[in-house]
Amino acid sequence: MKKFEELTDKEIYDLSDEQVKTYQKIELAENGIVFPVKPTEPKLEDELKPDIVIYTIPLINSRVAFTTKEDADRVLEALQQSPSAGLSDEYGIQRFSHGFGKDYNGQNRMLAVEPKEAYSSSEYERNRAIRDNNNRLTSAYKEASKKYDEQMEKVKEQLKGINEKISVARENIRNKMRLTHIFVNDYMPIAENDIETAMRFLKLAYHISDSDEAYIRENC
C-alpha cells in the first residue's frame, strides 16, 4: 500500500470511501490522535407514576392531606364550623387571624377538599432511586459527549491537510475528464480524428497544462 503522499491525483480520485478512511486513520495514528468513539445515548428507565390518591385541604403555606376522602371531609367540616379556627403566622411574632385568608379576588377564602395523585413512601423512594440513576446516566453521557466533541475537533484539524489534498486531486481529475470529453466529442470529429489537429484546436480554446495534455492523450 502506497503512502498517501506517493499517490497520483488519479489514484486519489479512484480511492473508495473505505480506502480514504484508511488513509485518514493512518494520518491520525501517525500524529497520536485518538480515534473518537461516539458515546451511546443511555436508555433511561421510565419514572414511576403516583400510586395513591390523597385528599388535601389547601391552607396558605401548606396542605393538610389524608388518604381517604371521608377523613378529609370530616376535618374540613370541623374547620368550617369552628368559630375559633384561623391561621397563625409561623414567622417572627406569632400572629393569629380568624378565617383562612383571602383568595385572588380579595374574597374570604373557602376551604375545599382537593384530590391529588401522590406517591406512597415506598414508591417515592423507588422513584427517587430511578431518577437518581437516570440523572447519573445523563450526566455521564453529557460528559462523554463533550469529550467526544473535543476529540472530533482535534481530528478535523489534523485531517485538514489530507482532506484538502483529496479535494484538490479529485477536482483536478474531474477537470481533466471534462477536457477529455470536449476533446473527443467536439474537436476530434472536426479534425477528422487527427489527434494533433484536435489538440491544437483545444489549446486555442482552453488553458491546457502539460499534465492535462498527457491525460487527454492517454484517455481519448
C-alpha positions in Angstrom: 0.0 0.0 0.0 1.4 3.3 -1.1 1.9 6.2 1.3 -0.7 8.9 0.7 1.9 11.4 -0.4 3.0 9.0 -3.1 -0.4 8.7 -4.7 -1.1 10.5 -8.0 -4.2 12.6 -8.5 -5.8 9.8 -10.5 -5.0 7.2 -7.8 -6.5 9.6 -5.2 -9.6 10.1 -7.4 -10.1 6.3 -7.6 -9.9 5.7 -3.9 -13.0 4.2 -2.4 -14.6 5.7 0.7 -13.1 2.9 2.8 -9.7 3.5 1.4 -10.0 7.2 2.2 -10.9 6.3 5.7 -7.9 4.1 6.0 -5.6 6.9 4.9 -7.3 9.2 7.3 -6.8 6.8 10.2 -3.1 6.4 9.2 -2.8 10.2 9.4 -4.3 10.3 12.8 -2.2 7.3 14.1 1.0 8.9 12.8 0.2 12.0 14.9 -1.0 10.4 18.1 -4.7 11.4 17.6 -7.3 9.1 19.3 -10.0 7.6 17.1 -13.1 9.1 18.7 -15.9 6.7 19.5 -19.3 8.4 19.7 -21.0 7.7 23.0 -24.3 5.8 23.0 -27.2 7.7 24.4 -28.3 5.9 27.5 -31.7 4.3 27.8 -33.4 5.9 30.8 -35.8 4.0 32.9 -39.3 5.4 33.0 -40.2 7.0 36.3 -43.0 5.5 38.3 -46.4 7.0 38.3 -48.1 8.1 41.5 -49.6 5.1 43.2 -52.1 6.6 45.5 -54.7 9.4 45.6 -54.7 11.8 48.6 -57.3 14.3 49.6 -55.9 17.7 50.6 -57.2 20.8 52.3 -55.0 23.6 51.0 -54.1 26.3 53.5 -51.8 29.3 53.0 -48.4 27.7 53.0 -49.1 24.0 53.1 -51.7 21.4 52.7 -53.3 19.0 55.2 -53.5 15.6 53.4 -55.5 12.4 54.0 -55.5 9.1 52.3 -59.3 8.8 52.4 -61.9 11.4 51.3 -64.1 10.6 54.3 -61.4 11.8 56.8 -60.7 14.9 54.7 -64.4 15.8 54.7 -64.7 15.4 58.4 -61.8 17.6 59.1 -63.0 20.2 56.6 -66.4 20.3 58.2 -64.9 20.7 61.6 -62.7 23.6 60.3 -65.6 25.3 58.6 -68.0 25.0 61.6 -65.4 26.1 64.2 -65.8 29.8 65.1 -62.3 29.8 66.5 -60.5 28.3 63.6 -58.0 30.5 61.8 -54.3 31.0 60.7 -51.3 31.8 62.7 -48.1 33.3 61.4 -45.1 30.9 62.0 -42.5 33.5 61.2 -41.4 36.3 63.6 -44.1 37.4 66.1 -46.8 34.9 66.5 -50.0 36.3 65.0 -53.4 34.8 64.7 -56.3 35.7 62.5 -59.7 34.2 62.2 -60.7 32.6 58.9 -58.4 31.3 56.2 -57.2 34.3 54.3 -58.3 35.9 51.1 -58.5 34.5 47.6 -57.1 36.2 44.4 -60.3 38.3 44.2 -59.9 39.5 47.8 -62.8 37.4 49.0 -62.8 35.3 52.1 -61.0 32.1 51.2 -63.2 29.0 51.3 -61.6 25.7 52.1 -62.4 22.6 50.0 -61.1 19.0 49.7 -58.9 18.5 46.6 -58.0 15.1 45.3 -54.3 14.8 44.1 -52.2 11.9 42.8 -49.2 11.2 45.1 -46.5 8.7 45.9 -46.6 6.4 48.9 -43.4 6.5 50.9 -42.1 3.2 49.4 -42.9 4.2 45.8 -41.4 7.7 46.4 -38.1 6.1 47.5 -38.2 3.7 44.5 -38.9 6.6 42.1 -36.2 8.7 43.6 -33.7 5.9 43.1 -34.8 5.7 39.4 -34.5 9.4 39.0 -31.1 9.5 40.6 -29.8 6.7 38.4 -31.3 8.5 35.3 -29.5 11.7 36.3 -26.2 9.8 36.8 -26.5 8.2 33.3 -27.5 11.5 31.7 -24.6 13.3 33.4 -22.1 10.7 32.3 -23.5 10.8 28.7 -23.1 14.6 28.6 -19.5 14.4 29.8 -18.7 11.7 27.3 -20.3 13.7 24.5 -18.3 16.8 25.5 -15.1 14.7 25.4 -16.1 13.2 22.0 -16.7 16.7 20.6 -13.3 17.8 21.8 -11.7 14.8 20.2 -13.5 15.4 16.9 -12.3 18.9 16.8 -8.7 17.6 17.0 -9.5 15.0 14.3 -10.9 17.7 11.9 -7.9 19.9 12.5 -5.4 17.1 11.8 -7.2 15.9 8.7 -7.5 19.3 7.1 -4.3 18.8 5.1 -5.2 15.3 3.7 -8.8 16.2 3.0 -7.8 19.3 1.1 -5.3 17.3 -1.0 -8.2 14.8 -1.8 -10.5 17.6 -2.7 -7.9 19.3 -5.0 -6.9 16.0 -6.6 -10.5 15.0 -7.4 -11.3 18.4 -8.8 -8.1 18.2 -10.9 -9.1 14.8 -12.4 -12.7 15.9 -12.9 -11.4 18.9 -14.9 -9.1 16.6 -17.0 -12.1 14.3 -17.6 -14.2 17.3 -18.8 -11.5 18.4 -21.1 -11.1 14.9 -22.5 -14.9 14.7 -23.1 -14.7 18.0 -25.0 -11.6 16.8 -27.0 -13.2 13.6 -28.0 -16.7 14.8 -28.7 -16.1 18.4 -30.1 -12.7 18.6 -31.6 -11.8 15.1 -32.8 -14.8 15.0 -35.3 -14.0 18.3 -36.9 -10.3 17.4 -37.0 -11.2 14.1 -38.9 -9.8 12.2 -35.9 -6.4 13.7 -36.2 -5.1 14.0 -32.6 -2.6 16.7 -33.3 -5.1 18.9 -35.1 -7.7 18.3 -32.4 -5.2 19.1 -29.7 -4.2 22.4 -31.5 -7.9 23.4 -31.6 -8.3 22.5 -27.9 -5.3 24.5 -26.8 -6.6 27.6 -28.7 -9.8 27.5 -26.7 -8.7 26.3 -23.3 -5.7 26.6 -21.0 -4.2 23.1 -21.2 -1.3 22.2 -18.9 1.3 19.5 -19.8 -0.4 17.1 -17.4 -3.8 17.8 -18.9 -2.5 17.1 -22.4 -0.8 13.9 -21.2 -4.1 12.7 -19.5 -6.1 13.6 -22.6 -3.8 11.7 -25.0 -3.8 8.7 -22.7 -7.6 8.5 -22.3 -9.0 9.8 -25.6 
